[in-house]
Amino acid sequence: MSTRILILGAAQFEEIELVTPLDLWRRAGYEVCLASISNQLPIVGQQGLEIKADCLLENCSSDDFDIIFIPGGAGHKFINDSVFAMKLIEEFIHKNKLIVAICAAPTILAPWLINKKATCYPSRKSDIPVWVDESVVIDLPFITSQGAGTAHLLALEVIKQIDGEKTAESIQNMTIYNR
């Protein structure tokens, strides 16, 4: 069975941070579901890109996915304000499933990051209990990353965690990504 990744989609998402991992994970053969946290499928990002979600978050269950991914951008505030989204994140944490977040999104995980190393957009570092100045920080079950410029690297690190270095290198070479 393929790895199933749930992406939380909210208005004002950062386009690169959502689309790059989604694309690379699908190239790796994962089942990736973009779920809108609102009551409509179209979601508009910070730069005006409109993307159609695969489903509404209210129809999703933590039992159906292995990983949850929280993109950054101003949309992280809407995720933080969504009772259902936060309940779902908490379920992933309690089930010790992988939680991936980028840019400002790791800040909404702060209550669960006590004694965990994490990173986020540098201007938000005071919101993270143990902030590390690295592009991607892995302290399972959390994988966090700093921002749009690290989205490719984040996606590759998740692939490495799931399927190993060889698969990550294959996707890296396919996309001609140079670290």
C-alpha positions in Angstrom: 0.0 0.0 0.0 1.3 3.4 -0.9 2.1 6.1 1.7 -0.9 8.5 2.1 -0.2 12.1 2.7 -2.8 14.7 3.8 -2.1 18.3 2.9 -4.1 21.0 4.8 -5.2 23.6 2.3 -6.1 27.0 3.5 -6.6 30.4 1.7 -3.5 32.5 1.5 -1.2 29.4 1.5 2.3 30.0 0.2 2.3 28.5 -3.3 5.8 27.1 -3.5 5.5 25.5 0.0 2.3 23.7 -1.0 2.8 22.8 -4.7 6.5 21.7 -4.6 6.1 19.0 -1.9 2.7 17.9 -3.4 4.4 17.5 -6.8 7.5 15.7 -5.6 5.5 13.3 -3.3 3.3 12.4 -6.2 6.4 11.8 -8.4 7.6 9.4 -5.6 4.3 7.5 -6.0 2.6 8.6 -2.8 -1.2 9.1 -2.6 -1.4 12.8 -1.8 -4.7 14.4 -0.9 -5.0 18.2 -0.7 -7.9 18.9 1.6 -9.6 22.3 1.9 -10.1 23.4 5.5 -13.0 25.6 4.3 -16.4 24.5 2.8 -15.2 24.9 -0.8 -12.7 23.1 -3.0 -11.0 26.1 -4.7 -8.2 27.6 -2.5 -6.4 30.8 -3.5 -2.8 31.3 -2.4 -0.9 34.4 -1.3 0.3 35.1 -4.9 -3.2 34.6 -6.4 -2.7 31.0 -7.6 -6.1 29.2 -7.4 -5.8 25.5 -6.9 -8.7 23.0 -6.5 -8.5 20.8 -3.5 -9.2 17.1 -3.8 -11.7 17.1 -1.0 -13.0 19.0 2.1 -11.1 18.4 5.3 -14.3 17.7 7.2 -14.5 14.4 5.2 -11.0 13.3 6.2 -9.9 11.0 9.1 -6.5 10.6 10.6 -7.0 6.8 10.2 -6.9 7.2 6.4 -3.4 8.9 6.2 0.2 8.2 7.3 1.4 11.8 7.2 -0.1 15.3 7.6 1.5 18.3 6.0 0.9 21.9 7.0 2.1 24.5 4.4 3.0 28.0 5.5 2.0 31.4 4.3 -0.7 33.5 5.9 -3.0 30.4 5.6 -1.4 28.8 8.7 -3.5 31.3 10.7 -6.7 29.8 9.2 -5.5 26.3 10.0 -4.7 27.4 13.6 -8.3 28.8 13.9 -9.9 25.7 12.5 -11.1 23.5 15.3 -11.4 20.5 13.0 -7.9 21.0 11.5 -6.3 21.3 15.0 -8.2 18.3 16.3 -6.9 16.3 13.3 -3.3 17.4 13.9 -3.6 16.4 17.5 -4.9 13.0 16.4 -1.8 12.5 14.2 0.4 13.5 17.1 -1.3 11.1 19.5 -1.0 8.3 17.0 2.7 9.1 16.5 2.2 9.7 12.8 4.6 12.0 10.9 3.7 15.7 11.0 5.4 18.0 8.5 5.3 21.8 8.6 7.0 24.6 6.8 7.6 28.4 7.2 5.2 29.8 9.8 3.2 26.6 10.1 5.5 25.0 12.7 4.4 27.8 15.1 0.9 26.2 15.4 2.7 23.0 16.6 4.5 24.9 19.4 2.4 23.3 22.3 3.7 19.8 21.1 7.2 20.9 20.3 8.3 21.2 24.0 11.7 19.4 24.2 11.7 18.9 20.4 14.1 20.6 18.0 12.3 22.4 15.2 12.7 25.2 12.7 10.4 27.7 11.0 10.7 31.0 9.2 13.5 32.8 11.1 11.4 35.9 12.0 9.1 33.5 13.9 11.8 31.6 15.8 10.7 33.0 19.2 7.4 31.0 18.7 9.3 27.7 18.7 10.5 26.3 22.0 13.8 24.8 20.7 14.5 26.6 17.4 17.3 25.4 15.2 18.7 27.4 12.3 18.7 24.7 9.7 16.7 24.4 6.4 15.0 21.2 7.6 14.9 19.8 11.1 13.9 16.2 11.9 12.9 15.4 15.5 10.3 12.7 15.0 7.4 12.6 14.6 8.0 16.2 13.4 9.8 17.4 10.3 9.9 21.2 10.0 11.4 23.6 7.5 12.1 27.3 7.1 10.3 28.5 4.1 9.6 28.6 0.3 13.3 28.3 -0.6 13.5 25.0 1.4 10.3 23.4 0.1 12.2 21.1 -2.4 14.7 20.0 0.3 11.8 19.4 2.8 10.0 17.2 0.3 13.1 15.2 -0.4 13.8 14.7 3.3 10.3 13.3 3.7 10.9 10.9 0.8 14.1 9.9 2.4 12.3 9.1 5.7 9.7 7.0 3.9 11.7 5.2 1.2 15.3 5.9 1.9 18.2 7.8 0.3 18.0 6.1 -3.1 14.5 7.1 -3.8 15.1 10.6 -2.6 18.2 10.8 -4.9 16.1 9.5 -7.8 13.5 12.2 -7.4 16.3 14.8 -6.8 18.0 13.8 -10.1 14.7 13.6 -12.0 14.0 17.3 -11.0 17.6 18.4 -11.5 17.6 19.8 -8.0 21.1 20.7 -6.7 21.6 21.0 -3.0 
